[in-house]
Amino acid sequence: MKHLFVFLLAISSFIYASAGNAKSKPASTEGRPWNADWIAAPFEAGDTYGVYYFRKNIELHIKPASFIIHLSADNRYKLYVNNTLVSLGPARGDTYFWNYETVDLAPYLSAGKNTIAALVWNEAQYRPEAQISVRTAFILQGNSANEEVLNTNNTWKCYRDAGHQPVPGFFFAASKGEMVDMNQAVKGNWRAADYDDNTWPHAAKVMNGTLKGMSWGIDWALVPSALPAREMTYQRILKLRNSFGLSVPQNFPGEKAQVTIPANTTATLLMDQTFETNAYITLNFSGGKGAGISLGYAEALFDKGSHGTRKSNRDDVDGKDFIGRIDSLIADGSNGQSFTTLNFRTFRYIRLVVQTKNEPLTIDDLYGTFTGYPFKRTAVFNTDNTEIKQILDIGWRTARLNAWETYTDCPYYEQLQYIGDTRIQALISYYNTDDDRLARNALTLMDHSRIAEGVTRSCYPTKGTQIISTFSLWYICMLHDYWMYRNDNDFIKNKLGGERAVLDFFSKYQQPDGSLKDTPYWAFVDWAGNLAGEVKGADGSAAIYDLQLLWAYQWAAEMEGKIGLQDYARIYNQKAAQLKATIQRKYWDPVKQLYADTKEKNGYSQHVNSLAILTGMVPNAAMPAMAKKLLTDNTLTQCTIYFKYYLHQALVKAGKGNDYMNWLDVWRNNIKMGMTTWGEVSDLQNTRSDCHAWGASPNIEFFRTVLGVDSYAPGFAKVKIAPHLGTLTNVSGDIPHPNGKVSVSYKLVGKSVVPIAAGTESPKADATNASAKKELNYGKWQINISLPEKTSGILVWKNKIYVLKAGANSFLI
């Protein structure tokens, strides 16, 4: 049996207790040049796979009140102070904007001897697709003269761990598996103060550490990371689903317990977290000289015999094949061996396989450390509807697993920040949290990703250059979203140059009538039929691309008109008007009363007609009829879970918002299939990724559509409240706002016998005492709305508009 092996030496204190509490502080070096060096192992080119340990001891007379340092590495680092993990990074960027973290080490230092140690690794050609790299190196700079005692130079020791080897093979754009032979690994706790590093060589200088803009040529242009430290929380693996070849204590792995595998035995344990998670896995074990240990991670199990192509209910384990990423190692026979993954793993199921030789091996413990961007869920949706709560909880988990140092499309396979995915993820952040730092970081990275032609890369950061040109148009929509939901005109104003570059790129492919011809690169729209990037008519045009460009012109014109240049606003409005006329002429089918995919009118989709509604192509009077077709005409190419976000927006605009709960069958099917996160596509048996945040749009729409809270002016300066309650009669919630929060509550009061959905007519009352009976039987709505200071708005209720002021607003209507 071929083993894949991995190793990261033991942690003696819980990671979650240290990294989660390390407080980043703003750099106060006041822009002065750094005098620390980038260092690495001596006599190495630094361009091959390797795991390296760096150490330095310092003496302090007293415990300092503050001890601020800045640090970075290529590819990655974990920094320990006196055996406690205090920082990991750097947050991914590119060589022109290479991030460094700022950490106050004072809480972890003491009077006397202190040991600062760093684990640095370079996955080289096996590194994740999102990892840009120059070569292996590490840098640490003290914030002031006192802290410069820790500056990286040749006073640091550095040692390469020979036990680690790369793992080529199965495709993962995210990190691959690790392998290590513990017999060749560094022995002992190399992070401890009493560790003997006398045989370790001194580190070698690679180059000077240089801040961005302070050198005419540079490999790492250092900039401060704009992100907080990621969350690190201790997490037990909850259930053992089956075991073969050994007897396991009843409480394992949910509680710490020893499990012994006899000599000359092959044992397999299948464990279930019971929900998908991201976690660094730690395995502590003893003995077992020469034993092979394999740890596998899977989002779900595959139907036996399907060769990894078909999944059924995710809760089922019988009749299944385990296929997934593998970490493996060879035991050296000593006590207290330990393994922690270099990168976090995404999984629901973990399979542990141990094959012993002539000695038994004892599992001392196995647990995870959950990690993610430290979002705090500040939005509240109060209801006694358990289905709504479940959908929101699954969506929140999905969004969290796809947020770390960037947003990601999926945590298991790729971990890439795709623009199409990220637009929805950023909106989830705006509606569910008061933290927009990750969204700002995403917009900045996307701006950095633009190539010389002006178009953005499809995802960024990335070591490659994949272009989904249509995603550049969603980037413009993302800028508009941020402008509307967060009060930061200057941030968006500085991004308008990129918006203009993108639209200039597309203008080169517009025909004289404004229609796009042969939209370049990968013209992906949705995983639905030919909309994955092949749709176009005989003249090279298609409605879906023209509509996306139209929307981008509309968003751009609005931003330019308010915070940019009026000349651009005028140009974009003219281009939008021309494009609207062309779309109407080329694609409108007066017989079907729908917009066709191409001018040949031989195909129709929910996608095209949804965007037609959203871009103002459809007159208000015609929207209800078109919405009905979108819901009932199965000959239309159907949106997958991703593009249903736009379909639902269109249906709400067309007046169907009270039916929102009727549109959630895809999400209900996810739940029926045992999913704990939302899948990549609607076909759950054949989906690749089980965790795609682009499917978490209900975490927007339960607040924006059902509770009805939306921005009504740039910066959320005004609030529009237009609820669509359907059959809900008692619901309330809070939504974060730049000035505080928006709170709403809706309750049907009175002696209600038959609740009437908001926005519908009451049944006719008896002729006798009609008005009294109407009020008595069907009640009125008690509506309470609280807006933050300096914020006004409107309530739209049954086609009437009520003015809202800052503070409390109450209505009985």
C-alpha positions in Angstrom: 0.0 0.0 0.0 1.4 3.4 -1.0 1.5 5.9 1.8 1.4 9.7 1.5 3.1 11.2 4.5 2.9 14.4 6.4 4.1 16.2 9.5 4.2 19.3 11.6 5.7 19.0 15.0 3.6 19.1 18.2 2.0 22.1 19.7 2.2 22.0 23.5 -0.5 24.6 24.1 -3.8 24.9 22.2 -3.5 26.9 19.0 -7.0 28.4 19.5 -6.0 30.0 22.8 -3.1 31.8 21.3 -3.7 32.7 17.7 -7.2 33.8 18.3 -6.1 36.2 21.0 -3.1 37.7 19.3 -4.0 41.4 18.8 -2.8 43.1 15.7 -2.0 46.7 16.1 -1.4 49.4 13.4 2.2 49.8 12.3 3.9 52.8 13.9 7.2 52.7 12.0 6.1 56.0 10.3 7.2 54.8 6.9 10.9 54.6 7.8 12.9 52.0 5.8 13.2 48.5 7.3 16.6 47.3 8.3 15.6 43.6 8.7 16.7 41.1 6.1 14.8 38.5 4.2 16.5 35.3 5.4 16.5 31.6 4.4 18.4 28.4 4.8 22.0 28.8 3.6 23.2 27.3 0.3 19.6 26.8 -1.0 18.0 28.3 -4.1 14.7 28.5 -2.3 12.6 27.4 -5.3 11.9 23.8 -4.2 9.5 22.3 -1.7 10.7 22.6 1.8 9.7 23.0 5.5 12.0 25.2 7.6 12.4 26.1 11.2 13.7 29.5 12.4 14.8 30.3 16.0 16.2 33.1 18.0 16.6 33.6 21.8 16.5 37.0 23.5 17.0 38.1 27.2 14.6 40.6 28.6 15.2 42.3 32.0 11.4 42.8 32.6 8.2 41.8 30.9 7.5 44.5 28.4 4.2 46.3 28.2 4.4 46.4 24.5 6.6 44.6 21.9 5.4 45.2 18.4 6.9 43.4 15.4 6.0 43.1 11.7 6.6 39.9 9.8 6.1 38.1 6.6 7.2 35.0 4.6 7.1 33.3 1.3 5.0 31.1 1.0 3.7 30.9 4.6 4.7 31.1 8.3 3.5 30.2 11.8 5.1 32.3 14.5 5.6 31.0 18.0 6.7 32.9 21.2 7.7 30.7 24.1 6.0 27.7 22.5 2.7 29.5 21.8 1.4 30.2 18.4 0.8 34.0 18.1 0.5 34.7 14.3 0.1 33.0 11.0 0.3 34.4 7.5 1.0 36.3 5.4 -2.4 37.1 3.9 -2.1 36.3 0.3 -1.4 39.1 -2.2 1.0 39.5 -5.1 4.7 40.5 -5.2 3.7 44.2 -5.9 1.6 44.2 -2.7 3.1 41.6 -0.4 1.4 41.6 3.0 3.0 41.7 6.4 1.3 41.2 9.7 1.7 43.4 12.8 1.6 41.7 16.2 2.2 42.7 19.8 4.3 40.0 21.3 4.2 41.5 24.9 1.5 39.1 26.2 3.7 36.1 25.4 7.0 37.4 26.6 8.4 37.2 30.1 11.4 38.5 32.1 14.5 36.4 31.3 15.0 34.1 28.3 12.5 34.1 25.5 12.4 32.0 22.4 10.9 33.2 19.1 10.5 30.5 16.5 8.9 30.4 13.1 7.8 27.6 10.9 8.1 28.6 7.2 7.1 26.4 4.3 7.3 26.6 0.6 5.1 24.3 -1.5 6.9 25.4 -4.7 5.4 23.8 -7.8 2.8 22.1 -5.6 1.6 25.3 -4.0 -2.1 26.3 -4.2 -3.3 28.1 -7.3 -3.9 31.2 -5.2 -0.3 31.3 -3.9 2.0 33.7 -5.7 5.7 33.2 -4.8 9.3 34.4 -5.4 11.3 31.9 -3.3 11.5 30.6 0.3 12.2 33.4 2.8 11.2 34.9 6.1 11.4 38.4 7.5 10.7 40.0 10.9 11.1 43.7 11.7 10.9 45.4 15.1 8.6 48.4 15.3 11.2 50.5 17.2 14.8 50.3 18.3 13.9 48.2 21.3 12.1 45.6 19.2 14.8 45.5 16.5 16.7 43.0 18.7 14.4 40.5 16.9 15.2 41.8 13.3 15.9 38.9 11.0 19.6 38.6 10.1 22.4 36.1 10.5 21.8 35.9 14.3 18.8 33.7 13.6 19.2 30.0 13.2 17.5 28.0 10.4 17.1 24.3 9.8 15.3 22.4 7.0 13.2 19.4 8.1 14.2 16.5 5.9 11.1 14.5 6.8 8.8 16.5 4.6 8.2 15.6 1.0 5.8 17.0 -1.6 2.7 15.1 -2.7 2.0 15.3 -6.4 -1.1 13.7 -7.9 -4.8 14.3 -7.4 -5.9 17.7 -8.6 -6.6 20.3 -5.9 -6.2 24.0 -6.8 -6.1 24.4 -3.0 -3.3 22.9 -0.9 -2.5 19.3 -1.6 -1.7 16.6 0.9 1.5 16.4 3.0 3.8 13.5 3.7 6.6 13.0 6.2 8.8 10.3 7.5 9.0 10.9 11.3 12.3 9.0 11.3 13.9 11.8 9.3 12.0 14.7 11.0 13.5 17.1 13.5 13.3 15.6 16.9 12.1 17.3 20.0 10.2 20.5 20.5 12.2 23.0 18.4 10.0 25.9 19.7 11.0 25.4 23.3 13.5 27.6 25.1 15.6 24.5 26.2 15.9 23.1 22.7 19.5 22.6 21.7 20.0 24.3 18.3 23.8 24.4 18.5 24.0 22.2 15.3 21.7 24.4 13.4 23.3 26.7 10.8 22.9 30.5 10.9 20.3 31.8 8.4 21.5 33.4 5.2 20.5 36.8 3.9 18.4 36.7 0.8 17.9 40.4 0.3 16.9 43.6 2.1 13.5 44.0 3.4 11.8 46.9 1.5 8.5 48.6 1.9 6.5 49.3 -1.2 7.7 52.4 -3.0 11.1 52.5 -1.4 13.1 50.8 -4.0 13.5 51.0 -7.8 13.4 47.2 -8.1 11.9 44.7 -5.6 10.8 41.1 -5.3 8.5 41.6 -2.3 7.0 45.1 -2.1 5.9 45.0 1.5 2.5 46.5 2.6 0.6 46.1 5.9 -2.2 43.6 5.8 -5.6 45.1 6.1 -7.1 42.0 7.7 -7.4 40.8 11.3 -6.0 37.5 12.5 -8.1 34.5 11.5 -10.2 32.7 14.1 -8.6 29.6 15.6 -11.1 27.6 17.8 -10.6 24.1 19.3 -13.1 21.7 17.8 -13.6 18.0 18.6 -14.5 15.5 15.8 -18.0 14.4 17.0 -18.8 10.9 15.8 -17.2 7.5 14.9 -19.3 6.1 12.1 -17.6 2.7 11.7 -14.3 1.0 12.6 -12.5 -2.0 11.2 -9.7 -4.0 12.8 -9.9 -2.7 16.4 -12.0 -1.9 19.3 -12.6 1.8 20.0 -13.6 3.5 23.3 -17.2 4.6 23.2 -16.5 8.3 23.7 -13.8 8.6 21.0 -13.3 10.9 19.1 -15.8 13.2 20.7 -13.8 13.1 23.8 -10.1 12.5 24.3 -9.3 8.8 24.7 -6.5 6.5 23.9 -6.9 4.0 21.0 -4.3 1.2 20.6 -3.8 -0.6 17.3 -2.1 -3.9 17.9 1.1 -4.9 16.1 0.8 -6.3 12.6 -2.7 -4.9 12.2 -4.5 -2.7 9.7 -7.2 -0.6 11.3 -9.6 1.9 9.8 -11.7 4.5 11.5 -14.4 6.6 9.7 -15.2 9.7 11.7 -17.9 12.3 11.1 -17.7 15.9 12.1 -21.5 15.9 11.3 -21.2 19.2 9.5 -18.6 20.5 7.0 -15.8 22.5 8.5 -12.3 24.0 8.0 -9.8 22.9 10.5 -6.2 22.2 11.2 -6.0 18.6 12.2 -3.8 17.5 15.1 -3.0 13.8 15.6 -1.0 12.8 18.7 0.3 9.3 18.9 3.0 7.1 20.4 5.0 4.0 19.5 4.3 2.0 16.3 7.9 2.0 14.9 7.5 1.9 11.1 3.7 2.1 11.1 2.0 3.9 8.3 -0.7 6.4 9.1 -3.1 7.9 6.6 -5.5 10.7 7.3 -8.1 11.3 4.6 -10.5 14.2 4.3 -13.8 14.3 2.4 -16.8 16.6 2.1 -19.0 13.6 1.3 -18.7 9.9 0.5 -19.3 8.6 -3.1 -21.7 5.9 -4.2 -19.8 2.7 -4.4 -18.7 1.9 -8.0 -19.4 5.4 -9.3 -15.6 6.1 -9.4 -16.1 9.4 -7.6 -18.8 10.8 -9.8 -22.0 10.3 -7.9 -23.1 11.2 -4.3 -26.4 10.5 -2.6 -27.5 11.4 0.9 -24.5 12.9 2.7 -25.5 11.3 6.0 -25.1 7.8 4.6 -21.9 5.8 5.1 -23.0 2.3 4.0 -22.2 1.3 0.5 -19.9 4.2 -0.1 -16.4 4.9 -1.4 -14.0 7.3 0.4 -12.2 9.5 -2.0 -10.4 12.6 -0.9 -7.2 14.5 0.0 -4.7 12.4 2.0 -2.1 13.3 4.6 0.2 10.4 5.7 3.2 9.7 7.9 5.5 6.9 9.1 5.9 6.6 12.9 9.3 6.5 14.4 8.3 4.5 17.5 8.8 7.2 20.1 6.4 8.5 22.6 4.7 11.9 22.1 4.8 12.0 18.3 2.5 14.7 16.9 1.3 15.9 13.5 -0.6 19.1 12.7 -1.4 20.1 9.1 0.5 23.0 7.6 -2.7 24.2 5.9 -6.2 23.8 7.2 -8.3 20.9 5.8 -11.9 21.0 4.7 -14.0 18.0 5.5 -17.1 16.5 7.0 -15.6 12.9 7.1 -12.2 11.9 8.2 -10.8 8.4 7.6 -7.9 7.3 9.7 -6.0 4.2 8.4 -3.1 2.7 10.5 -1.0 -0.2 9.4 1.3 -1.3 12.2 4.4 -3.5 11.9 6.0 -5.3 14.9 5.0 -2.7 17.5 1.5 -1.5 18.6 0.7 2.2 18.0 -1.4 4.2 20.4 -3.6 7.2 19.2 -3.3 9.6 22.1 -5.7 12.2 20.7 -7.2 13.5 17.4 -8.9 16.9 17.2 -9.3 19.9 14.9 -8.8 23.6 15.3 -11.5 25.5 13.3 -10.3 28.4 11.3 -11.9 31.2 9.3 -12.1 34.9 8.9 -13.4 36.2 12.3 -16.8 37.3 11.1 -19.3 37.9 13.8 -23.0 37.4 12.8 -24.7 40.6 13.9 -27.8 40.2 11.8 -30.8 38.7 13.5 -33.9 37.1 12.0 -36.5 36.3 14.6 -39.2 33.8 13.6 -40.8 30.6 14.9 -40.3 29.1 11.4 -37.7 26.4 11.9 -37.0 26.0 8.2 -36.0 29.6 7.8 -33.7 29.3 10.8 -32.1 26.2 9.3 -31.6 27.8 5.9 -30.0 30.8 7.4 -27.7 28.7 9.6 -26.6 26.5 6.7 -26.0 29.6 4.6 -24.0 31.3 7.3 -21.8 28.2 7.7 -21.3 28.1 3.9 -20.3 31.7 3.8 -17.9 31.3 6.8 -16.1 28.3 5.3 -15.6 30.4 2.2 -13.9 33.3 4.0 -10.4 33.2 5.3 -7.8 35.6 4.0 -9.9 36.1 0.9 -13.4 35.0 -0.1 -13.2 31.6 -1.8 -15.4 29.8 -4.3 -15.0 26.5 -2.4 -12.8 25.6 0.5 -12.2 22.0 -0.5 -11.1 22.0 -4.1 -9.9 25.5 -5.1 -9.9 28.3 -2.5 -9.9 30.9 -5.2 -11.5 34.3 -5.0 -13.7 34.4 -8.1 -15.5 37.6 -8.8 -18.9 36.1 -9.7 -18.9 34.2 -6.4 -17.5 37.1 -4.4 -20.2 39.6 -5.4 -22.8 37.5 -3.6 -20.4 36.7 -0.7 -19.7 40.4 -0.1 -23.4 41.2 0.0 -23.8 38.4 2.5 -21.2 40.1 4.6 -22.9 43.5 4.3 -26.2 42.1 5.5 -25.0 39.7 8.2 -22.0 41.5 9.7 -20.7 44.9 10.4 -17.2 44.0 9.1 -16.4 45.0 5.5 -12.6 44.5 5.6 -12.7 41.3 3.6 -14.9 42.9 1.0 -12.6 45.9 0.7 -9.7 43.6 0.4 -11.4 41.6 -2.3 -12.2 44.8 -4.3 -8.6 45.9 -4.0 -7.2 42.6 -5.1 -9.5 42.5 -8.1 -8.4 46.0 -9.0 -4.8 44.7 -8.8 -5.6 41.8 -11.0 -6.3 43.8 -14.2 -4.1 42.9 -17.1 -2.7 45.4 -19.6 -5.9 45.1 -21.7 -7.9 46.5 -18.8 -9.9 43.3 -18.0 -9.6 41.7 -14.6 -8.6 38.1 -14.0 -11.5 35.8 -13.2 -10.1 35.2 -9.7 -7.3 36.8 -7.7 -4.8 36.2 -6.2 -3.6 33.5 -8.5 -0.3 32.3 -9.9 -2.0 31.8 -13.3 -3.9 34.1 -15.6 -7.5 32.9 -16.1 -9.8 35.4 -17.7 -13.6 35.2 -17.4 -14.3 38.5 -19.1 -17.9 38.7 -17.9 -16.7 38.6 -14.3 -15.1 42.0 -14.9 -18.6 43.3 -15.4 -19.7 41.8 -12.0 -16.7 43.6 -10.5 -18.2 46.9 -11.5 -21.5 45.8 -9.9 -19.4 44.9 -6.8 -18.1 48.5 -6.7 -21.6 49.8 -6.9 -22.8 47.4 -4.1 -20.1 48.7 -1.8 -20.8 52.3 -2.7 -24.5 51.8 -1.8 -24.1 49.7 1.4 -21.0 51.3 3.0 -20.3 55.0 3.5 -16.9 55.2 1.9 -17.0 57.3 -1.3 -13.2 57.8 -1.3 -12.5 54.1 -1.4 -14.7 53.6 -4.5 -13.6 56.8 -6.1 -10.1 55.4 -6.2 -11.4 52.3 -8.0 -13.1 54.2 -10.8 -10.0 54.1 -12.9 -10.3 50.3 -13.0 -14.0 50.5 -13.8 -13.2 52.7 -16.8 -10.4 50.4 -18.0 -12.8 47.4 -17.9 -15.5 49.3 -19.9 -12.9 50.5 -22.4 -11.9 46.8 -22.9 -15.4 45.8 -23.7 -16.0 48.8 -25.9 -13.4 47.4 -28.3 -15.7 44.4 -28.9 -18.9 46.4 -29.4 -20.4 46.6 -32.9 -21.6 49.9 -34.2 -25.0 49.2 -32.7 -23.4 48.7 -29.3 -23.9 44.9 -29.2 -21.0 42.8 -28.1 -19.5 40.5 -30.8 -17.5 37.5 -29.9 -17.1 38.3 -26.2 -13.5 37.4 -25.6 -11.9 34.8 -23.3 -14.1 32.6 -21.2 -17.6 34.1 -21.3 -19.0 32.1 -18.4 -22.5 33.0 -17.1 -23.8 30.0 -15.1 -23.4 26.2 -15.1 -26.6 25.9 -17.1 -26.6 24.6 -20.7 -24.5 26.7 -23.1 -24.4 29.5 -20.6 -21.1 28.0 -19.3 -19.5 30.1 -22.1 -20.6 29.0 -25.6 -23.8 30.9 -26.3 -23.7 33.3 -29.3 -25.6 33.9 -32.4 -24.4 33.8 -36.0 -23.2 37.4 -35.7 -21.2 36.5 -32.6 -23.6 38.3 -30.2 -25.8 37.1 -27.4 -28.4 38.8 -25.2 -26.8 37.6 -21.9 -23.6 39.5 -22.6 -25.2 42.6 -23.9 -27.4 42.7 -20.8 -24.5 42.3 -18.4 -22.7 45.1 -20.2 -25.8 47.3 -20.1 -26.1 46.8 -16.3 -22.4 47.6 -15.9 -22.8 50.9 -17.9 -25.8 51.8 -15.7 -23.9 51.2 -12.4 -20.8 53.0 -13.7 -22.8 56.0 -14.9 -24.5 56.3 -11.5 -21.1 56.2 -9.7 -19.4 58.6 -12.1 -22.3 61.0 -11.9 -22.1 61.2 -8.1 -18.4 60.8 -7.2 -16.5 60.5 -10.5 -16.4 62.5 -13.7 -19.6 63.8 -15.4 -18.1 63.3 -18.8 -17.9 59.6 -18.1 -21.4 59.5 -16.7 -22.7 61.1 -19.9 -20.8 58.7 -22.1 -21.9 55.6 -20.2 -25.5 56.8 -20.2 -25.4 57.3 -23.9 -23.9 53.8 -24.4 -26.5 52.3 -22.1 -29.3 54.0 -24.0 -28.0 52.7 -27.3 -27.5 49.2 -26.0 -31.1 49.1 -24.6 -32.5 50.0 -28.0 -30.3 47.3 -29.6 -31.3 44.6 -27.1 -35.0 45.4 -27.7 -34.6 45.3 -31.5 -32.4 42.2 -31.6 -33.7 39.9 -29.0 -37.3 40.7 -28.2 -39.8 38.1 -29.4 -43.3 39.7 -29.6 -44.9 36.3 -30.0 -43.4 34.7 -26.9 -43.3 38.0 -25.1 -39.7 37.1 -24.0 -36.2 38.1 -24.8 -34.4 35.4 -26.8 -30.8 34.3 -26.1 -29.7 35.3 -29.6 -31.2 37.2 -32.6 -32.1 33.9 -34.2 -34.6 33.5 -31.4 -34.1 29.7 -31.1 -33.4 29.6 -27.4 -34.7 31.3 -24.3 -33.5 31.4 -20.7 -34.4 32.6 -17.2 -31.0 34.3 -17.1 -31.6 36.7 -20.0 -35.2 37.6 -19.0 -34.2 38.1 -15.4 -31.5 40.6 -16.4 -33.9 42.2 -18.8 -36.2 43.0 -15.8 -33.3 44.1 -13.6 -31.8 46.5 -16.2 -35.1 48.2 -16.9 -35.7 46.7 -20.3 -39.2 45.5 -19.3 -42.0 48.1 -18.6 -43.6 47.9 -15.2 -46.9 46.8 -16.7 -45.3 43.9 -18.5 -43.3 42.6 -15.5 -46.0 40.4 -13.9 -46.6 38.4 -17.1 -42.9 37.9 -17.7 -42.4 36.9 -14.1 -45.1 34.2 -14.5 -43.3 32.8 -17.5 -40.0 32.8 -15.6 -41.7 30.7 -12.9 -43.8 28.3 -15.1 -42.1 27.9 -18.5 -39.9 24.9 -18.2 -38.6 25.2 -21.7 -36.5 28.2 -20.6 -32.9 27.3 -19.6 -33.2 27.2 -15.9 -30.9 29.0 -13.5 -28.7 27.0 -11.1 -28.5 27.8 -7.5 -25.9 30.5 -8.3 -27.9 32.5 -10.8 -31.1 32.1 -8.8 -29.9 35.1 -6.9 -30.6 37.3 -10.0 -33.8 35.4 -10.9 -35.2 36.1 -7.4 -34.2 39.7 -7.6 -36.1 40.0 -10.9 -39.2 38.3 -9.5 -39.2 40.6 -6.5 -38.9 43.7 -8.8 -41.8 42.2 -10.8 -44.0 42.2 -7.8 -43.8 38.6 -6.7 -41.8 39.0 -3.5 -44.5 37.7 -1.3 -43.9 34.3 -2.9 -40.2 34.2 -1.9 -40.7 31.1 0.3 -42.1 29.2 -2.7 -38.8 29.6 -4.6 -36.5 27.7 -2.2 -36.9 24.1 -3.4 -33.2 23.9 -4.4 -32.2 24.7 -0.8 -34.8 22.3 0.6 -33.4 19.6 -1.6 -29.9 20.3 -0.2 -31.3 19.8 3.3 -33.1 16.6 2.3 -29.7 15.3 0.9 -28.0 15.7 4.2 -26.1 18.8 3.1 -24.7 21.0 5.9 -23.5 23.6 3.3 -24.9 24.6 -0.1 -23.7 22.8 -3.2 -22.0 24.2 -6.3 -24.9 23.4 -8.6 -28.5 22.3 -8.3 -27.8 18.6 -9.3 -26.7 17.4 -5.9 -25.8 13.9 -7.0 -23.4 15.1 -9.6 -22.1 18.2 -8.0 -18.3 18.5 -7.4 -18.2 21.0 -4.5 -20.4 20.6 -1.5 -19.7 24.0 -0.2 -20.2 27.0 -2.5 -21.0 30.4 -1.0 -22.6 31.6 -4.2 -25.6 29.5 -3.1 -26.0 31.4 0.2 -28.1 34.2 -1.3 -31.0 33.5 1.1 -28.8 35.1 3.7 -29.2 38.3 1.8 -32.8 37.9 0.7 -34.4 37.0 4.0 -33.3 40.4 5.1 -33.6 42.4 1.9 -36.7 40.8 0.5 -38.7 39.3 3.4 -37.9 41.9 6.0 -37.5 44.4 3.2 -34.5 46.3 4.3 -32.4 47.9 1.5 -30.2 50.8 0.8 -32.0 53.7 -0.8 -29.0 56.1 -1.3 -25.3 55.8 -1.6 -23.6 54.9 1.7 -26.9 53.5 3.0 -27.7 57.2 3.9 -31.4 56.4 3.3 -33.2 53.2 4.0 -36.0 51.6 2.1 -38.2 49.2 4.0 -40.4 47.2 1.6 -41.3 43.8 3.3 -42.6 40.8 1.5 -43.9 38.6 4.4 -45.9 36.0 2.5 -47.7 34.0 5.1 -45.5 35.1 8.0 -47.5 37.0 10.6 -44.9 37.6 13.4 -41.4 38.3 12.3 -38.6 40.7 13.2 -34.9 41.3 12.8 -31.8 43.5 12.9 -29.5 44.4 10.0 -26.1 46.1 10.4 -25.8 49.6 9.1 -22.8 52.0 8.8 -24.4 54.2 11.4 -25.5 51.3 13.7 -28.3 49.0 12.9 -31.8 48.9 11.3 -34.4 47.0 13.4 -37.8 46.0 12.1 -40.8 44.0 13.4 -44.0 43.1 11.8 -46.9 41.5 13.8 -50.5 40.8 12.8 -52.6 41.9 15.8 -56.2 41.7 16.7 -58.5 38.6 16.8 -57.2 37.2 13.5 -58.9 34.1 12.3 -57.4 33.9 8.8 -54.0 35.8 8.4 -53.8 37.9 5.4 -50.4 38.0 3.6 -48.8 41.5 3.4 -49.5 43.1 0.0 -52.7 41.2 -0.6 -56.3 42.2 -0.4 -58.5 41.2 2.6 -61.5 38.9 1.8 -64.8 40.8 1.5 -66.4 41.3 4.8 -70.1 40.7 5.5 -72.4 43.5 4.4 -73.5 43.7 8.0 -71.0 45.7 10.1 -68.4 45.2 7.3 -65.7 47.5 8.6 -65.8 46.3 12.2 -65.7 42.7 11.1 -62.8 43.3 8.8 -60.8 44.7 11.6 -61.9 42.2 14.2 -61.4 39.0 12.1 -58.4 40.0 10.1 -56.6 42.4 12.3 -54.0 45.1 11.6 -50.3 45.1 11.3 -48.2 46.5 14.1 -45.0 47.7 12.4 -42.1 49.0 14.4 -39.0 50.3 12.6 -35.9 51.8 14.2 -33.3 53.6 12.1 -29.8 54.7 13.2 -28.9 58.3 14.0 -28.6 60.6 11.0 -30.5 58.1 8.8 -33.9 58.6 7.2 -36.0 56.4 4.9 -39.3 55.2 3.7 -41.7 52.4 4.4 -43.5 50.9 1.4 -46.6 49.0 2.5 -49.4 48.0 0.1 -48.2 50.5 -2.5 -48.3 53.3 0.0 -45.2 55.2 1.1 -44.6 56.3 4.7 -41.8 58.6 5.7 -39.3 57.2 8.3 -37.2 59.3 10.6 -34.0 58.4 12.6 -34.9 56.5 15.7 -38.2 54.8 16.5 -41.1 54.6 14.0 -44.3 52.9 14.8 -47.4 52.1 12.6 -50.7 50.3 13.1 -52.0 49.8 9.5 
